[in-house]
C-alpha cells in the first residue's frame, strides 16, 4: 500500500480469546459478562480468533487489544 493511499477501517466481531471478549463486555455487563459472552458465542454474534481477510486487507487490534479491526485500501 502506498504511503498516502486512503484506507477504510472497521471493527469486527472477532476477539483474541474468550477472556478478551469478557474483558471487553465487563464494563457494560459486569459480573454477567461471562454468561453474555457465552451466549453471544453460541448464537454466532461474536467469534474468537483471527477474522477472515480479503486480498489487500490487513487487521490490527483495537479496544485495548481485545478485538480485531480490518483495514483496507479504498
HELIX and SHEET records of a PDB file:
HELIX    1   1 UNK A   18  UNK A   29  1                                  12    
HELIX    2   2 UNK A   30  UNK A   32  5                                   3    
HELIX    3   3 UNK A   33  UNK A   43  1                                  11    
SHEET    1   A 4 UNK A  47  UNK A  48  0                                        
SHEET    2   A 4 UNK A   7  UNK A  15  1                                        
SHEET    3   A 4 UNK A  67  UNK A  73 -1                                        
SHEET    4   A 4 UNK A  58  UNK A  62 -1                                        
END                                                                             
